[in-house]
Amino acid sequence: MIRTGLIGFGLGGTAFHAPMIDAVEGLVLAAVGTSRGEAVAAAYPGVPAVPPTALITNPDIDLVVISTPNATHFELAQAALAAGKHVVVDKPVTPSAAQADSLIALAETQKRLLCPFHNRRWDSDFLAVQRLVESSRLGEILLFEAHWDRFRPDLAQPWKESPEGGAGQLLDLGPHMIDQMLLLFGMPEAVDADLASQRVGGSVDDYFVLTFHYGQRRVVLASSRMIAAPRPRFAIHGRGGSFIKFGLDPQEAALRGGGSVHDPAHGWEDSAQYGILTLPDGCVETVPSPQGDYRRFYAGIVAAIRDGAPPPVPAADALAGLRLIEAARHSAQEGRRVPLV
């Protein structure tokens, strides 16, 4: 068994990590680095709650999972790798590409796994999109749009509103959206970006529109915390037709609501949310979504540590995403298109 220590027991730890670690064969939740001992005892009786430093230095821990505020990721991951642990770290890994590059070098020196938690690769909606794009039914794709909106006009926890803390919408949802784009299309040629802070009293970006250039193709990624009416989650237009899909993968809502990954319905979208494919002759088809399952990420972690399989998410992919985010910030600040190649 791979003895796993989880640092952080907020939303990420309780909804995204602990349930997967507990459910995947080959992993055991051995300790949680948090001050929320009562919450840990209630959810996982017998699992100790300890200070993060004690967890990292514990010789019996094989894998450290970091689910804490972004500004703490670098120091925690650096300490865990230096202690000889394998490391999983929440997106965006670190607030800067330079820090991520440093961690990748340390992981290589230590011969340990460093894996970004890009769980959204296993969203039901994205899996449907990935399958459709790879099928070539849409032909050459000319416009790919992804929207991920929320209506949250009130300010969040202090660390999520601090410009120095790796906060803002671009570092929150941007890494997932960019990661999905890179999986589908690879590195773009250039980016045009628009960022804004639109909430009353806000000091970090809560709105972005990123336009990535791939020859004739445009990929537009957009997100806002001030949109109440849903836009299409995905809108894809190619020479062979169009695909429109509303709704988000149901896993997060289920896990936040106390649902279980062992529920046979877990990860399956309601058929009302399936995407619609429109062909040039006017024919319309409903495209069912496959099951979303974040457990596949941790099954990949087990295979990587035990068998030397490729990691479920290479650290270099997260680094590429951070570099695109930094280029997007330059574009927005300077009001110009920034070349990437």
C-alpha positions in Angstrom: 0.0 0.0 0.0 1.1 3.5 -0.8 0.8 5.4 2.5 -0.6 8.8 1.6 -0.5 12.0 3.7 -3.0 14.8 2.7 -2.1 18.4 3.6 -5.2 20.5 3.7 -8.8 19.6 4.7 -10.8 22.3 3.2 -13.0 21.9 0.1 -10.1 20.4 -2.0 -9.1 18.0 0.7 -12.5 16.8 1.7 -14.3 16.7 -1.6 -11.6 16.0 -4.2 -8.7 14.2 -2.6 -9.6 12.2 0.5 -12.6 10.4 -1.1 -10.4 9.4 -4.1 -7.5 8.3 -1.9 -9.9 6.3 0.2 -11.5 4.6 -2.8 -8.6 3.7 -5.0 -6.9 0.4 -4.6 -3.3 0.6 -3.6 -3.6 3.9 -1.6 -4.3 4.3 2.1 -5.0 7.7 3.8 -2.4 7.5 6.6 -2.5 11.1 8.0 -3.9 14.5 7.3 -1.9 17.7 7.9 -4.5 20.1 9.3 -5.7 21.8 12.4 -9.2 20.4 11.8 -8.8 17.3 13.8 -12.4 16.9 14.7 -13.5 17.0 11.1 -10.9 14.4 10.1 -11.9 12.1 13.0 -15.6 12.4 11.9 -14.9 11.6 8.3 -12.0 9.1 8.6 -11.9 7.5 12.1 -8.5 6.4 13.1 -6.7 8.7 10.6 -4.5 11.1 12.7 -4.5 14.9 12.1 -1.0 16.3 12.5 0.9 19.4 11.6 2.0 19.5 8.0 5.7 19.5 8.9 5.2 16.3 10.9 3.5 14.7 8.0 6.3 15.6 5.6 9.0 14.3 7.9 7.2 11.1 8.8 9.3 8.2 7.3 6.2 6.1 6.9 4.5 8.4 4.4 5.2 7.6 0.7 3.1 10.2 -1.0 2.2 13.7 0.0 -0.9 15.4 -1.5 -1.0 19.2 -1.2 -4.4 20.9 -1.2 -3.8 24.3 0.4 -3.8 27.9 -0.7 -1.8 28.6 -3.8 0.9 30.7 -2.1 1.9 27.8 0.1 2.3 25.2 -2.6 5.9 25.8 -3.5 7.4 25.6 0.0 5.3 22.5 1.0 6.1 20.7 -2.3 9.8 21.6 -2.1 10.0 20.3 1.5 8.1 17.1 0.6 10.3 16.3 -2.4 13.5 17.1 -0.4 12.2 14.6 2.2 12.0 11.9 -0.5 8.2 11.9 -0.9 6.2 11.6 -4.1 4.0 14.7 -4.5 0.6 15.5 -5.9 -0.2 19.2 -5.8 -3.4 21.1 -6.7 -3.4 23.3 -9.7 -1.9 25.7 -10.7 1.0 23.8 -8.9 2.6 27.1 -8.0 1.7 30.8 -8.8 4.7 31.2 -11.1 6.3 29.2 -13.9 9.7 29.7 -12.4 8.7 28.0 -9.1 7.1 25.1 -11.0 10.3 24.7 -13.1 12.3 24.6 -9.9 10.1 21.9 -8.4 10.3 19.8 -11.6 14.1 19.9 -11.4 14.1 18.9 -7.7 11.7 16.0 -8.5 14.1 14.8 -11.2 17.1 15.1 -8.8 15.2 13.2 -6.1 13.8 10.6 -8.6 10.3 11.2 -7.2 7.0 11.8 -8.8 5.7 15.4 -9.0 2.1 15.3 -10.4 -0.3 18.2 -10.9 -3.9 17.5 -9.9 -5.6 18.3 -13.2 -8.6 16.3 -12.4 -10.7 18.0 -15.0 -9.2 15.8 -17.6 -11.8 13.3 -16.3 -14.8 15.5 -16.4 -17.7 13.9 -18.3 -18.3 17.0 -20.4 -14.7 17.2 -21.5 -14.4 13.5 -22.2 -17.4 13.9 -24.6 -15.6 16.8 -26.3 -12.3 15.0 -26.5 -14.0 11.9 -28.0 -15.8 14.1 -30.6 -12.7 16.1 -31.6 -10.6 13.0 -32.0 -13.3 11.4 -34.1 -12.9 14.2 -36.7 -16.7 14.3 -37.2 -16.5 18.1 -37.0 -13.8 18.2 -39.6 -11.2 21.0 -39.3 -12.1 22.9 -36.2 -12.1 26.7 -36.8 -13.6 28.0 -33.5 -13.5 26.4 -30.1 -15.1 28.2 -27.2 -15.2 27.2 -23.5 -17.0 29.1 -20.8 -16.9 28.5 -17.1 -19.0 31.0 -15.2 -20.3 31.6 -11.7 -22.4 34.2 -10.1 -20.5 35.1 -6.9 -20.5 38.8 -6.4 -19.4 38.6 -2.8 -15.7 38.5 -2.0 -14.2 35.1 -0.9 -11.7 34.1 1.7 -8.8 36.6 2.2 -6.2 34.4 0.4 -8.5 34.1 -2.6 -8.6 37.9 -2.9 -4.9 38.7 -2.3 -2.9 39.7 -5.4 0.2 38.4 -3.7 -1.3 35.0 -2.9 -1.6 33.5 -6.3 -5.3 34.4 -6.4 -7.7 35.4 -9.1 -10.0 33.7 -11.7 -7.1 33.2 -14.2 -5.1 31.1 -11.7 -8.3 29.4 -10.3 -10.2 28.1 -13.4 -7.7 29.1 -16.1 -5.3 26.2 -15.4 -8.0 23.6 -16.0 -9.3 25.3 -19.1 -5.9 25.7 -20.6 -4.9 22.2 -19.7 -7.9 20.9 -21.7 -7.1 23.1 -24.6 -3.5 21.8 -24.7 -4.7 18.2 -24.6 -6.9 18.8 -27.6 -4.7 21.1 -29.8 -1.2 21.4 -28.4 0.7 24.7 -28.0 -0.8 27.8 -29.7 1.0 30.4 -31.7 -0.1 33.5 -29.9 -2.6 34.9 -27.3 -4.8 37.9 -26.9 -6.1 38.4 -23.4 -8.5 40.6 -21.5 -8.6 40.6 -17.7 -10.7 42.6 -15.3 -11.8 42.9 -11.7 -15.6 43.5 -11.8 -16.9 42.8 -8.3 -17.3 45.7 -5.9 -14.2 45.9 -3.8 -12.4 43.3 -5.7 -8.6 43.5 -6.1 -7.9 40.4 -8.2 -9.1 39.4 -11.7 -12.6 37.8 -11.7 -13.1 38.0 -15.4 -11.0 36.8 -18.3 -11.3 36.2 -22.0 -8.3 34.5 -23.6 -8.1 34.1 -27.4 -5.4 31.6 -28.6 -4.3 31.5 -32.2 -3.7 28.2 -34.1 -3.3 29.3 -37.7 -6.9 29.8 -38.9 -8.3 28.3 -35.7 -9.3 30.4 -32.7 -9.7 28.9 -29.2 -11.6 31.3 -26.8 -11.5 30.5 -23.1 -13.8 32.8 -21.0 -14.7 32.9 -17.3 -16.5 35.3 -15.0 -17.8 35.4 -11.4 -20.6 37.8 -12.4 -22.7 35.8 -14.9 -25.9 34.3 -13.6 -27.3 32.9 -16.8 -25.5 29.9 -18.3 -23.5 30.2 -21.5 -22.6 27.0 -23.4 -19.9 25.2 -21.5 -18.5 24.2 -24.9 -19.3 25.5 -28.4 -17.2 24.0 -31.2 -17.5 24.9 -34.8 -15.8 23.1 -37.7 -16.0 22.6 -41.4 -18.1 19.5 -40.7 -20.6 20.9 -38.2 -21.1 22.4 -34.8 -21.3 21.0 -31.3 -23.0 22.9 -28.4 -23.1 21.7 -24.8 -24.4 23.2 -21.6 -23.8 22.2 -18.0 -20.9 21.2 -15.9 -19.6 17.7 -15.0 -21.7 16.6 -11.9 -18.9 15.2 -9.8 -18.0 18.3 -7.8 -21.6 19.0 -6.9 -22.1 15.5 -5.8 -19.0 15.3 -3.7 -19.7 18.7 -2.1 -23.2 17.5 -1.3 -21.9 14.4 0.6 -22.3 12.0 -2.3 -20.1 8.9 -2.7 -17.8 7.8 -5.5 -19.2 4.3 -4.9 -22.7 5.4 -6.0 -23.3 3.6 -9.4 -24.7 6.9 -10.7 -21.6 8.9 -9.7 -20.0 10.8 -12.6 -22.9 10.2 -15.1 -24.5 13.3 -16.5 -28.2 13.8 -16.7 -29.2 13.2 -20.4 -30.7 16.6 -20.5 -27.2 18.0 -20.4 -25.9 16.0 -23.3 -24.4 18.0 -26.1 -26.0 18.6 -29.5 -24.2 18.0 -32.8 -25.6 19.9 -35.8 -24.4 18.8 -39.2 -24.3 20.9 -42.4 -27.4 19.2 -43.8 -29.4 20.3 -40.8 -29.4 16.9 -39.1 -29.2 17.1 -35.3 -27.8 14.4 -33.0 -27.6 14.1 -29.3 -24.1 13.2 -28.1 -24.1 11.2 -24.8 -21.3 12.0 -22.3 -19.2 9.2 -20.9 -18.8 8.7 -17.2 -16.6 11.2 -15.4 -14.3 9.7 -12.8 -11.6 11.5 -10.8 -10.5 8.1 -9.4 -8.7 7.5 -12.7 -6.2 10.2 -11.7 -5.3 8.4 -8.5 -5.3 5.0 -10.2 -2.7 6.6 -12.5 -0.7 7.7 -9.5 -0.6 4.2 -8.2 0.6 2.8 -11.6 3.3 5.5 -11.8 4.7 4.9 -8.3 4.4 1.1 -8.3 5.1 0.2 -11.9 6.9 3.2 -13.4 4.0 4.0 -15.7 3.8 7.5 -17.1 2.2 9.9 -14.7 -1.5 10.7 -15.2 -0.6 14.3 -15.7 3.1 15.2 -16.5 4.4 18.1 -14.5 5.6 19.7 -17.8 2.0 20.1 -18.9 1.2 22.2 -15.8 4.4 24.3 -16.5 3.3 24.9 -20.1 -0.1 26.1 -18.8 1.6 28.5 -16.3 3.7 29.9 -19.1 0.6 30.6 -21.2 -1.1 32.3 -18.2 1.9 34.5 -17.7 1.9 35.3 -21.5 -1.8 36.1 -21.2 -1.1 38.6 -18.3 1.5 40.3 -20.4 -1.0 40.5 -23.3 -3.7 42.1 -21.1 -1.3 44.5 -19.4 0.3 45.7 -22.7 -2.9 45.6 -24.8 -1.3 43.5 -27.6 -1.1 40.0 -29.0 1.8 38.1 -27.5 3.5 35.5 -29.7 4.2 32.1 -28.1 6.5 30.4 -30.6 
